Structure formats: C-alpha cells, structure tokens
Amino acid sequence: MRFFGINDMLTIERMTLKEFSLRAKASQLRRLDKEYFISLQAFKNQEVQATTGSGKNVKSKFNTFKDFFDYEGREQEILGIKPVEKIEEDTTLRKLLLEANS
C-alpha cells in the first residue's frame, strides 16, 4: 500500500494482477529515480569543490553558480529556444561608413 500510494482498501482489492505488477514496476522505477538524484547530488557536490592549479595557485574551478549550472541556458535548450548570438561589431565597416558620411 505505501509503495503504491493507495489508501483505499476497495481499490486495492479490485486491483488485477497485471495492474499490481505495473504498479510494482512503477514503484521500483520511482526508487531508481531517487537513487539517481541522490547519486547526482553526490557527484555535483564533488564537482563543485573542484579546483584548478596546484600548490599556492589553487583556484576554484567555478567563479559563480552560473559557471557551474546555467539554468537559463538549460531551460532554453529544453524549450527549444535558440540562444541569441552576440554579433561582433565590424569596426572596419563602421570606419568606412563614418568616412563616407563626413
């Protein structure tokens, strides 16, 4: 009962063997997901403590949280939004336009 999230005995009594097996499998998969997230958290804890350099030149690998995890970037990736690319200024063209217009 506690693994399936069912508190109603009538629902439990009416459950078929196939439904029971399916709910048991779903329960095991939920447990697997929890184990995955616990393991991921442990890995991320280790990753965030990573450093670069050695001796007196040891620095944190990540300066900000965004360096470690870009939430907005992941959100845009999931939603299928392409990030806006920065357009570098063409100084040569700008100089030519300024000369032509002066």
BAFI-3210 file (N, C-alpha, C; in Angstrom, 3 decimals, decimal comma, padded with zeros to 6 digits):
// residues 102
n [1|2|3|4|5|6|7|8|9|10|11|12|13|14|15|16|17|18|19|20|21|22|23|24|25|26|27|28|29|30|31|32|33|34|35|36|37|38|39|40|41|42|43|44|45|46|47|48|49|50|51|52|53|54|55|56|57|58|59|60|61|62|63|64|65|66|67|68|69|70|71|72|73|74|75|76|77|78|79|80|81|82|83|84|85|86|87|88|89|90|91|92|93|94|95|96|97|98|99|100|101|102]
n.u [000,822|001,855|003,847|002,526|000,936|-001,735|-004,592|-007,068|-008,819|-010,693|-010,019|-007,558|-008,310|-009,690|-007,771|-006,115|-003,912|-002,175|-002,287|-001,261|001,351|002,272|002,107|003,947|006,303|006,432|006,796|009,332|010,794|010,435|011,875|014,394|014,775|015,000|017,365|019,088|018,995|020,049|022,619|023,465|023,442|025,497|027,632|027,631|028,198|030,835|031,903|031,507|033,329|035,668|038,958|041,418|044,836|047,782|049,488|050,359|048,795|046,101|042,832|039,287|037,326|034,967|033,695|031,271|027,863|026,454|028,451|028,806|026,241|024,082|021,114|019,201|020,144|019,868|017,109|016,215|017,244|015,723|013,167|013,467|014,382|016,504|019,637|020,435|022,820|025,798|026,537|029,396|030,984|031,727|034,417|035,868|034,046|032,432|034,189|034,624|032,032|031,704|033,706|032,769|030,428|031,227]
n.v [-001,189|001,300|001,751|002,086|004,251|004,127|004,331|003,349|000,529|-000,822|-000,179|-001,429|-004,105|-004,527|-004,477|-005,796|-008,570|-007,862|-005,050|-004,715|-005,685|-003,781|-001,440|-002,131|-002,241|000,451|001,605|000,613|001,905|004,580|004,534|004,003|006,415|008,157|007,176|007,805|010,649|011,155|010,132|011,802|014,247|013,799|013,531|016,086|017,626|016,891|017,776|020,566|021,313|021,181|022,094|024,161|024,233|024,037|023,617|026,757|028,101|027,380|027,490|028,010|026,091|027,058|030,269|031,551|030,625|030,369|029,697|027,115|025,912|026,620|027,729|029,180|028,745|025,927|025,774|027,139|025,414|023,096|024,058|024,541|026,936|028,966|030,268|033,744|034,913|036,729|039,548|040,483|043,603|045,130|046,834|047,885|048,272|050,131|052,302|052,936|053,720|055,966|057,644|058,010|059,389|061,775]
n.w [000,000|000,862|-001,002|-003,371|-003,027|-002,367|-000,414|-000,092|000,648|-000,906|-003,527|-003,641|-003,310|-005,677|-007,565|-010,360|-011,162|-013,194|-013,076|-010,504|-010,894|-012,724|-011,184|-009,198|-010,700|-011,480|-008,992|-008,348|-010,346|-009,588|-007,216|-008,271|-009,671|-007,485|-006,331|-008,409|-008,401|-005,858|-006,196|-008,262|-006,926|-005,056|-006,827|-008,000|-005,736|-005,314|-007,731|-007,660|-005,787|-007,086|-008,111|-009,761|-010,801|-008,676|-005,523|-004,327|-006,090|-006,238|-007,376|-007,381|-009,558|-010,540|-010,753|-010,349|-009,581|-011,918|-013,710|-012,967|-013,202|-015,666|-015,542|-017,042|-019,633|-019,881|-019,575|-021,853|-023,760|-023,287|-023,865|-026,503|-027,457|-029,230|-028,306|-028,289|-030,422|-029,898|-031,717|-033,236|-033,504|-036,539|-037,042|-039,168|-041,287|-040,052|-039,749|-042,447|-043,201|-041,558|-042,603|-045,193|-044,744|-043,646]
ca.u [000,000|002,635|004,644|001,651|000,229|-003,176|-005,059|-008,415|-008,766|-011,531|-009,205|-006,532|-008,958|-010,129|-006,604|-005,785|-002,517|-001,440|-002,187|-000,339|002,706|002,607|002,349|005,192|007,376|006,481|007,384|010,770|011,370|010,495|013,002|015,588|014,921|015,512|018,774|019,802|019,136|020,977|023,953|023,772|023,759|026,834|028,588|027,682|028,917|032,256|032,264|031,531|034,517|036,826|039,871|042,429|046,140|048,329|050,333|049,833|047,950|044,830|041,656|038,041|037,060|033,775|033,669|029,890|026,967|026,091|029,534|028,599|024,968|023,385|019,692|018,506|020,575|019,228|015,684|016,038|017,521|014,566|012,027|013,766|014,679|017,909|020,206|020,768|024,261|026,318|027,060|030,584|030,948|032,720|034,972|036,325|032,875|031,995|035,123|034,360|030,764|031,933|034,485|031,926|029,368|031,757]
ca.v [000,000|002,534|001,948|002,443|005,490|003,850|004,185|002,804|-000,931|-001,284|-000,049|-002,470|-005,396|-004,621|-004,426|-007,051|-008,959|-007,050|-003,699|-004,819|-005,799|-002,495|-000,505|-002,552|-001,797|001,910|001,892|000,356|002,964|005,786|004,345|004,173|007,851|008,748|006,792|008,583|012,030|011,152|009,954|013,024|015,263|013,490|013,851|017,542|018,129|016,679|018,603|021,979|021,526|021,009|023,231|024,123|024,648|023,242|024,360|028,063|028,652|026,656|028,351|027,300|025,893|027,839|031,554|031,852|029,477|030,248|028,952|025,709|025,450|027,686|027,374|029,788|028,047|024,604|025,997|027,465|024,186|022,217|024,670|024,649|028,329|029,120|031,446|034,858|035,018|038,088|039,989|041,297|044,816|045,204|048,188|048,344|048,784|051,327|053,397|053,324|054,460|057,277|058,437|058,333|060,315|063,004]
ca.w [000,000|000,971|-002,202|-004,478|-002,716|-002,310|000,963|-000,138|000,581|-002,005|-004,739|-003,569|-003,521|-007,068|-008,431|-011,041|-011,054|-014,168|-012,514|-009,379|-011,453|-013,310|-010,079|-008,555|-011,587|-011,371|-007,683|-008,461|-011,177|-008,755|-006,304|-009,096|-009,900|-006,247|-006,224|-009,420|-007,952|-004,729|-006,768|-008,999|-005,922|-004,531|-007,888|-008,135|-004,567|-005,578|-008,880|-007,296|-004,971|-007,957|-008,181|-010,807|-010,297|-007,586|-004,592|-003,894|-007,156|-006,298|-007,546|-007,619|-010,980|-010,880|-010,057|-009,984|-009,724|-013,337|-014,348|-012,615|-013,748|-016,383|-015,512|-018,172|-020,834|-019,895|-019,786|-023,269|-024,515|-023,126|-024,545|-027,924|-027,796|-029,584|-027,648|-029,164|-030,577|-029,840|-033,000|-033,033|-034,283|-037,611|-036,924|-040,479|-041,990|-039,336|-040,095|-043,827|-043,233|-040,939|-043,539|-046,347|-044,331|-043,044]
c.u [000,867|003,470|003,796|000,911|-001,277|-003,565|-006,433|-008,352|-009,596|-010,761|-008,154|-007,139|-009,377|-008,965|-006,335|-004,302|-001,650|-001,241|-001,210|001,107|003,175|002,917|003,650|006,390|007,544|007,115|008,902|011,459|011,446|011,669|014,326|015,843|015,482|016,990|019,620|020,040|020,064|022,414|024,389|024,157|025,157|027,903|028,744|028,393|030,419|032,725|032,403|032,740|035,797|037,657|040,798|043,727|046,610|049,207|049,665|048,869|046,622|043,683|040,436|037,808|035,890|033,776|032,277|029,058|026,594|027,189|029,351|027,341|024,223|021,911|018,967|018,881|019,924|017,736|015,401|016,270|016,318|013,364|012,253|014,018|016,174|018,450|020,574|022,288|024,673|026,929|028,250|030,559|032,066|033,256|035,427|035,171|032,388|032,872|034,847|033,073|030,928|032,699|033,616|030,872|029,918|032,335]
c.v [001,254|002,790|002,419|003,754|005,319|003,624|003,521|001,287|-001,487|-001,225|-001,146|-003,837|-005,605|-004,662|-005,800|-007,347|-008,132|-005,625|-003,689|-004,863|-004,470|-001,456|-000,846|-002,084|-000,282|002,329|001,687|001,437|004,288|005,714|004,528|005,649|008,538|008,426|007,594|010,007|012,143|011,030|011,196|014,141|015,047|013,850|015,359|018,174|018,003|017,613|020,076|022,301|021,408|022,282|023,051|024,626|023,720|024,117|025,640|028,670|027,927|027,659|027,470|027,213|026,754|029,125|031,932|030,592|029,269|029,537|027,454|025,150|026,621|027,311|027,914|029,083|026,681|024,741|026,287|026,237|023,242|022,749|024,843|026,069|028,436|030,373|032,511|034,963|036,475|038,422|040,897|042,469|044,799|046,629|048,732|048,964|050,071|052,528|053,879|054,125|055,859|058,190|058,896|059,380|061,594|063,932]
c.w [000,000|-000,276|-003,376|-004,236|-002,674|-000,856|001,045|-000,329|-000,573|-003,330|-004,789|-003,863|-004,968|-008,057|-009,056|-010,857|-012,007|-013,647|-011,343|-009,877|-012,035|-012,231|-009,343|-009,380|-011,500|-010,048|-007,711|-009,292|-010,421|-007,785|-007,049|-009,371|-008,663|-006,063|-007,206|-008,932|-006,743|-005,241|-007,537|-008,035|-005,352|-005,562|-008,024|-006,939|-004,770|-006,695|-008,502|-006,420|-005,791|-008,002|-009,377|-010,210|-009,190|-006,702|-004,136|-004,905|-007,307|-006,366|-007,739|-009,113|-011,447|-010,063|-009,582|-010,146|-011,175|-014,125|-014,116|-013,268|-014,351|-016,522|-016,740|-019,477|-020,970|-020,173|-021,260|-024,143|-024,469|-023,896|-026,039|-028,384|-028,073|-028,899|-028,682|-029,209|-030,535|-031,200|-032,724|-033,998|-035,320|-037,638|-038,271|-041,252|-041,345|-039,698|-041,521|-043,937|-042,634|-041,897|-044,713|-045,995|-043,721|-044,061]
res [m|r|f|f|g|i|n|d|m|l|t|i|e|r|m|t|l|k|e|f|s|l|r|a|k|a|s|q|l|r|r|l|d|k|e|y|f|i|s|l|q|a|f|k|n|q|e|v|q|a|t|t|g|s|g|k|n|v|k|s|k|f|n|t|f|k|d|f|f|d|y|e|g|r|e|q|e|i|l|g|i|k|p|v|e|k|i|e|e|d|t|t|l|r|k|l|l|l|e|a|n|s]
***
